[in-house]
Amino acid sequence: MTPASDIQLSDQPEDGQGMVPDTHLHFAAFVNSSPDPIISKDLSGKIISWNRAATRVFGYRAEEILGQSILCLIPPHDHQEERTRLQKLRDDQTIDPYETTWMKKNGGSIPVSVTIYPVRNEAGNVIGASKTACDLSERRQADESRFRLAAIVESADDAIASKDLNGIVQSWNEGANRMFGYTAEEMIGQPMLKIIPEDLHYEEEEILRKLRLGERIDHYETTRQKKNGERIDVSVTISPIRDGRGRVIAVSMIARDISDRKRIERMLIQSEKLAATGRMAATIAHEINNPLESVMNLIYLSRQHSTADAKVQEYLVTAEEELERVSHIARQTLGYYKDTGSPTSVHLHDLIQNVLTVYNSKILGSRIVVDTRFNDLQKIVVSRGEMLQVLSNVISNAIDAMRQGGTLQISARKGTGSSGDGIQTVIRDTGAGIKPEHMDKIFEPFFTTKGELGTGIGLWVAKQLIERRGGQISVTSSTEKEYGGTTITIFLPFAMPAPRLNPHQE
């Protein structure tokens, strides 16, 4: 017998002339050309056919394996399962495809997907089975690579997500959940615009336009928004996802939180500004002290020789005190000068009245009603110049917030704070208020809500002076029309804190 293919059988049927029929030849050629191992066995489990793919995958040549039990390919712990399948074949029961592991000739193992087809005789009785064993090694490796990649993505600290070309989120990792506060269930199927501030929505249109063209966007620094409304600085890398034909079908996004880095950068910029301000403050103090002393001398002489009424005399005294305060401020602006003036015992309401007198014309011009309620019978020991500076900064801001008129309420009374008993001063205006997004920055140096009119150092200086005295300063504000306005609360303890050096002089 000369078969038309290399398929080997233990018993090959022949026709009356000793030749394999054409149908058998075609079947043999088909089996041998299959990329998957195809093996047949009888009802005792003996292998009766073996194709080329079986040799390639399992390592046995046909002459080595034909007549052997199928169990030589099956790990010992699965032998009972195979015996059960053989019994099902004898009983003509259906056997569903299954995945398992078979053994190679060299002792190695290989994952396979097995499909069993019963072989019947002319009477329709099952006489054996044909097994097709699909090698799953490549699929398993691909699956492992996907699982490994999925695990890396899921455990990454960065936010990793994907979206379609319409900007609809398709995947969302745990890092994105931690960064933005949205779970995968909340984001998948939603537009990516949910995490983009409204004023930056135009970015998404430009990003999608570039990605449809196959472009990649690397380390794009921008701002995104958390579920709670908080904005964070992020560095975003966005890449196109292509199908097997190279077409862009989706987009991947990796976002890294760079808020800390941006904060450090801003701090460095502020430090440079403060250093420059310190140098400038020293120059200003030197340059203006001489003319200030001349003006103070002229006021002193006017007081000595003036025949004006008592009110004028009072104004001259106030002017002299204010010039002295200006000289003092120039020397210790931003804390670059150590205040050598000894603290004195004062009623805070006297200092408040002093400041109100200075700003009286501005108050009248803005049609502001002043409502004062003082109950600070006990004096407090403070640096008079520093407290005048604090009160002047706060009251001046309140007046500027009510350019169209309003009410300025000021109270001072005994209270208790974290550092013990002291005096609590509350200064409230009925102005426009401070926007919520600015509240965390109002005590930062050089931050101002007044545009070109503000320097951004007044409240920062006030906070330094109050806290150096052992006190606290806090702000609440509302921008609602009916209840708009800002309230600043200053608490100063009666007890003086232990003296310490100015950090710029240590």
C-alpha positions in Angstrom: 0.0 0.0 0.0 1.3 3.4 -1.0 -0.7 6.1 0.8 -1.0 9.6 -0.7 0.0 11.3 2.6 2.2 10.7 5.7 -0.8 10.0 8.1 -0.1 6.7 9.9 -2.8 4.3 11.0 -2.5 1.0 12.9 -5.0 -0.6 10.5 -5.8 1.1 7.2 -8.7 -0.3 5.2 -7.9 -1.4 1.7 -10.1 -2.1 -1.3 -10.1 -5.4 -3.1 -7.0 -4.6 -5.1 -4.8 -3.5 -2.1 -5.1 0.3 -2.9 -6.4 3.0 -0.6 -9.7 4.5 -2.0 -9.5 8.1 -3.3 -11.8 9.3 -0.5 -9.4 7.9 2.1 -6.5 9.5 0.4 -8.3 12.9 0.4 -9.1 12.4 4.1 -5.5 11.6 4.9 -4.2 14.6 3.1 -6.7 16.8 4.9 -5.7 15.4 8.3 -2.0 15.8 7.6 -2.4 19.4 6.4 -4.2 20.4 9.6 -2.1 22.8 11.8 -3.6 21.1 14.9 -2.8 17.6 16.2 -5.5 15.1 15.2 -5.3 11.8 16.9 -7.7 8.9 16.9 -8.1 6.1 19.4 -10.2 3.0 19.9 -12.6 2.4 22.8 -9.7 1.0 24.9 -7.8 4.2 24.6 -5.2 2.8 22.1 -3.9 5.3 19.6 -4.6 4.2 16.0 -3.8 7.4 14.0 -1.3 10.3 14.4 -0.9 13.3 12.0 2.2 15.5 11.3 1.0 18.3 13.6 0.9 15.7 16.5 4.5 14.8 15.8 5.5 18.5 15.7 3.6 19.4 18.9 4.2 16.3 21.1 7.6 15.1 19.7 6.6 11.5 19.1 7.0 10.0 15.6 4.0 8.0 14.4 5.9 4.7 14.7 6.7 5.4 18.3 3.2 6.2 19.4 0.8 4.1 17.4 -0.6 1.3 19.5 0.3 3.1 22.7 -2.3 4.2 25.2 -3.6 7.7 25.0 -2.6 8.0 28.7 1.0 8.4 27.7 0.1 12.0 26.6 -2.0 12.7 29.8 -0.5 13.7 33.2 -1.1 11.0 35.8 -3.5 13.1 37.9 -5.8 13.3 34.9 -5.9 9.6 34.1 -9.1 9.0 35.8 -10.8 11.8 33.9 -9.6 10.2 30.6 -11.0 6.8 31.7 -14.3 8.6 32.5 -14.4 10.1 29.0 -13.7 6.6 27.4 -16.7 5.3 29.3 -18.8 8.1 28.0 -17.7 7.2 24.5 -18.7 3.5 25.0 -22.0 4.7 26.3 -22.4 7.0 23.2 -22.6 10.1 25.4 -21.7 13.6 24.2 -18.3 15.0 25.5 -18.0 18.8 25.5 -14.8 20.4 24.4 -12.4 21.0 27.3 -9.1 22.7 28.1 -6.3 20.7 29.8 -2.6 20.0 29.8 -0.9 17.1 27.9 2.6 15.8 28.1 5.4 16.0 25.4 7.9 13.3 24.7 10.6 15.3 26.4 8.6 15.5 29.6 7.4 19.1 29.1 3.8 20.0 29.2 1.6 22.0 26.8 -1.9 23.5 27.3 -4.4 22.2 24.8 -8.1 22.6 23.9 -9.5 19.2 23.1 -12.5 18.5 20.9 -13.7 14.8 20.7 -15.6 13.4 17.7 -17.0 9.9 18.0 -16.0 7.5 15.1 -18.8 5.1 14.0 -18.9 2.0 11.9 -21.3 1.4 9.0 -23.9 0.2 11.6 -23.7 3.5 13.4 -22.0 2.1 16.5 -19.2 4.0 18.2 -15.9 2.2 17.6 -13.5 4.9 18.6 -12.9 8.7 18.7 -11.0 11.4 16.9 -9.3 14.0 19.1 -8.3 17.5 17.8 -5.9 19.1 20.3 -5.4 22.8 19.6 -2.2 24.2 21.0 -3.0 27.0 23.5 0.6 28.0 24.3 0.5 31.2 22.2 -3.0 32.1 23.4 -1.9 31.4 27.0 1.2 33.6 26.6 -0.9 36.3 25.0 -3.5 36.0 27.9 -0.7 36.1 30.5 0.7 39.2 28.8 -2.7 40.8 28.8 -3.3 39.9 32.4 0.2 41.1 33.4 -0.4 44.4 31.5 -3.8 44.7 33.1 -2.3 44.2 36.6 0.3 46.8 35.9 -2.3 49.3 34.7 -4.6 48.6 37.7 -1.8 48.9 40.3 -0.2 52.1 38.7 -0.2 55.3 40.8 -0.9 57.3 37.7 -4.4 57.6 36.3 -4.7 55.4 33.2 -7.9 55.5 31.1 -9.1 55.0 27.5 -11.8 56.7 25.5 -13.3 56.4 22.0 -12.8 59.1 19.4 -15.9 60.9 20.7 -14.3 61.3 24.1 -16.4 58.6 25.9 -14.6 56.8 28.6 -14.0 53.0 27.9 -11.7 52.0 30.7 -10.7 53.6 34.1 -8.0 52.2 36.4 -7.8 52.4 40.2 -5.2 55.1 39.9 -7.7 57.3 38.1 -10.2 56.5 40.9 -7.7 57.7 43.6 -6.7 60.8 41.6 -10.1 62.1 40.5 -12.5 60.5 43.0 -14.7 58.8 40.4 -15.1 55.0 40.3 -14.9 53.0 37.1 -18.7 52.5 37.3 -19.2 56.3 37.4 -16.9 57.1 34.5 -17.2 54.3 31.9 -19.7 55.4 29.3 -19.4 59.1 30.4 -17.6 61.9 28.5 -14.0 62.6 29.6 -15.2 66.2 30.0 -16.4 65.3 33.5 -12.8 65.7 34.8 -12.0 68.8 32.6 -12.8 72.2 34.1 -15.5 74.0 32.0 -13.1 76.8 31.0 -10.7 74.2 29.5 -13.3 72.2 27.5 -11.8 73.5 24.3 -8.7 71.4 25.1 -10.6 68.1 24.6 -11.7 69.1 21.1 -8.1 69.9 20.1 -6.8 66.7 21.7 -9.3 64.5 19.8 -8.6 66.3 16.5 -4.9 65.6 16.8 -5.5 62.0 17.8 -7.8 61.2 14.9 -4.8 62.2 12.8 -2.7 59.7 14.6 -0.6 62.3 16.6 0.6 61.6 20.1 0.6 64.2 22.9 3.5 63.9 25.4 3.6 65.4 28.9 1.0 68.1 28.3 0.7 70.1 31.5 -2.8 71.3 32.3 -5.4 71.3 35.0 -8.1 68.7 35.7 -11.0 68.6 38.2 -11.8 66.1 40.9 -15.3 64.8 41.7 -15.4 67.2 44.7 -14.6 70.2 42.4 -11.0 70.6 43.5 -8.6 71.4 40.7 -5.2 69.6 40.4 -2.2 70.1 38.2 -1.5 67.1 35.9 0.9 66.1 33.2 -1.0 64.2 30.6 0.3 61.8 27.9 -2.2 60.8 25.3 -1.7 58.2 22.6 -3.8 56.8 19.7 -4.9 53.1 19.9 -4.9 51.4 16.5 -6.6 48.2 15.2 -4.9 45.5 13.2 -5.1 47.6 10.0 -3.5 50.6 11.6 -6.6 52.7 11.9 -7.0 54.9 15.0 -10.0 53.5 16.9 -9.5 54.8 20.5 -7.3 56.9 22.7 -5.3 56.1 25.8 -4.6 58.6 28.5 -2.0 58.6 31.3 -2.3 61.5 33.8 0.3 62.2 36.6 -0.5 64.5 39.5 2.1 67.2 39.5 0.4 69.4 42.1 3.3 69.0 44.6 5.9 70.0 41.9 3.9 73.0 40.9 3.5 74.1 44.5 7.3 73.8 45.0 7.8 75.8 41.8 5.5 78.5 43.1 7.2 78.5 46.5 10.6 79.0 44.8 9.2 81.9 42.8 7.7 83.4 45.9 11.0 83.0 47.7 12.8 84.8 45.0 10.2 87.6 45.2 10.6 87.8 48.9 14.3 88.0 48.7 14.0 90.8 46.1 11.4 92.5 48.3 13.7 92.3 51.3 16.5 94.1 49.4 14.0 96.6 48.2 12.6 97.2 51.7 16.0 97.9 53.0 16.6 100.5 50.3 13.2 102.1 50.8 13.8 102.3 54.6 17.1 104.1 54.0 15.8 106.4 51.3 12.6 107.6 53.0 13.7 107.9 56.6 15.4 111.2 56.1 12.5 113.0 54.4 10.1 111.5 57.0 12.1 112.9 59.8 12.0 116.3 58.2 8.2 116.2 57.9 7.9 115.0 61.5 10.0 117.9 62.6 7.9 120.4 60.7 4.7 118.9 62.3 6.3 119.2 65.7 7.2 122.8 65.1 3.6 123.5 63.8 2.2 122.1 67.0 4.5 124.2 69.1 3.7 127.4 67.3 0.1 126.8 66.2 -2.7 128.9 67.7 -5.3 126.7 66.0 -8.1 125.2 68.0 -7.9 121.8 69.8 -9.3 119.8 66.8 -6.4 121.0 64.6 -3.9 120.1 67.3 -5.5 116.7 67.5 -5.1 116.2 63.8 -1.4 117.3 63.9 -0.8 114.7 66.7 -2.5 112.0 64.6 -0.4 113.0 61.6 2.8 112.8 63.6 1.8 109.3 64.9 1.0 108.1 61.4 4.3 109.3 60.0 6.1 107.5 62.8 4.1 104.4 61.9 5.1 104.8 58.2 8.7 105.0 59.2 8.3 101.9 61.4 6.6 100.0 58.6 9.4 100.8 56.1 12.0 99.4 58.5 10.2 96.1 59.3 8.3 95.4 56.1 7.9 91.6 55.5 9.7 90.9 58.8 13.2 91.9 57.5 13.6 94.2 60.5 13.5 93.2 64.1 11.0 95.5 66.0 13.1 97.1 68.8 10.1 99.0 70.2 9.0 97.7 73.6 5.4 96.2 73.7 3.0 98.5 75.5 -0.3 97.9 77.3 -3.2 99.3 75.3 -7.0 99.0 74.7 -7.4 97.6 71.3 -10.4 99.8 70.7 -8.2 102.9 71.0 -6.0 101.5 68.1 -9.1 100.8 66.1 -10.4 104.3 66.6 -7.0 105.7 65.5 -7.2 103.7 62.2 -10.8 104.8 61.6 -9.8 108.4 62.1 -7.1 108.1 59.4 -9.5 106.5 57.0 -12.4 108.7 57.9 -12.4 110.7 54.6 -12.3 107.5 52.6 -15.2 106.0 54.6 -17.3 109.1 54.1 -16.5 109.2 50.4 -17.6 105.6 49.9 -20.8 106.2 51.9 -19.9 103.5 54.4 -21.6 103.3 57.8 -19.4 102.3 60.7 -20.8 100.2 63.5 -18.4 99.7 66.4 -19.1 97.6 69.5 -16.3 97.5 72.0 -16.2 95.6 75.3 -12.4 95.2 75.7 -12.1 96.6 79.2 -8.9 94.8 79.9 -5.8 96.1 78.2 -3.5 93.9 76.2 0.3 94.1 75.7 1.2 94.4 72.1 3.6 96.3 69.8 1.6 99.4 69.0 3.2 99.8 65.6 2.6 96.2 64.6 -1.1 96.2 65.7 -1.7 99.5 63.9 -0.3 97.9 60.8 -2.5 94.8 61.1 -5.7 96.8 61.8 -4.9 99.2 59.0 -4.4 96.4 56.5 -7.7 94.7 57.4 -9.8 97.8 57.7 -8.4 99.2 54.4 -9.3 96.0 52.6 -12.8 96.2 54.0 -13.3 99.7 52.8 -11.9 98.8 49.3 -14.5 96.0 49.2 -17.4 98.5 49.6 -16.8 101.1 46.9 -20.5 101.4 46.4 -21.3 101.8 50.1 -22.1 99.4 52.9 -21.6 98.7 56.6 -18.4 98.2 58.4 -18.9 96.3 61.7 -16.1 96.2 64.2 -16.2 94.6 67.6 -13.7 93.8 70.3 -14.4 91.8 73.4 -12.8 89.4 75.8 -12.7 85.8 74.5 -10.9 82.5 74.8 -8.8 80.9 72.1 -6.4 77.9 71.8 -3.7 79.8 73.7 -5.9 81.0 76.6 -7.9 84.1 77.4 -7.4 87.2 75.3 -9.2 89.8 73.1 -11.2 88.8 70.0 -11.6 91.4 67.3 -14.1 90.9 64.5 -14.1 93.1 61.4 -16.9 92.5 58.9 -17.8 94.3 55.7 -20.8 93.9 53.4 -18.8 94.0 50.2 -18.8 91.6 47.3 -17.0 88.8 49.2 -14.2 86.5 48.2 -14.7 83.7 45.7 -14.4 80.2 47.2 -11.5 79.2 45.0 -9.5 82.1 46.3 -10.0 81.4 50.0 -7.0 79.1 50.4 -4.7 81.7 48.9 -5.6 85.0 50.6 -2.7 84.7 53.2 -0.1 83.8 50.5 2.4 86.5 49.7 1.7 88.5 46.5 -1.8 87.1 46.0 -4.5 89.7 45.6 -8.1 89.9 44.5 -7.8 93.7 43.8 -6.0 93.4 40.4 -3.6 96.2 39.8 -4.7 98.0 43.0 -3.3 95.4 45.4 0.2 94.3 46.3 -0.8 91.0 47.8 1.4 91.4 51.0 -1.0 93.1 53.4 -2.8 90.0 54.8 0.4 87.9 54.6 2.2 90.5 56.8 -0.8 90.7 59.1 -0.8 86.9 59.6 3.0 86.9 60.4 2.6 89.6 63.0 -0.5 88.1 64.6 1.0 84.6 64.8 4.3 85.9 66.1 2.3 87.5 69.0 0.8 84.0 69.7 -2.6 84.8 68.1 -4.7 83.6 65.3 -6.4 85.2 62.3 -9.1 83.6 60.2 -11.4 84.6 57.3 -14.9 83.7 56.2 -16.6 85.1 53.2 -19.7 84.9 51.0 -20.4 86.1 47.5 -24.2 85.7 47.7 -25.9 89.0 46.9 -28.1 89.2 50.1 -25.4 87.9 52.5 -22.2 88.9 50.7 -19.2 90.1 52.6 -16.1 89.1 54.4 -15.4 88.6 58.1 -11.9 88.6 59.6 -11.5 87.4 63.2 -8.3 88.2 65.1 -7.6 86.7 68.5 -4.7 87.9 70.7 -4.0 86.2 74.0 -3.3 88.2 77.1 -0.2 86.1 77.8 2.9 87.0 75.7 4.6 84.1 73.9 8.2 83.3 74.7 10.5 85.7 72.8 12.2 84.3 69.7 14.5 85.7 67.1 13.2 86.8 63.7 14.0 83.9 61.3 15.8 86.3 59.0 18.1 87.3 61.8 19.0 84.0 63.3 
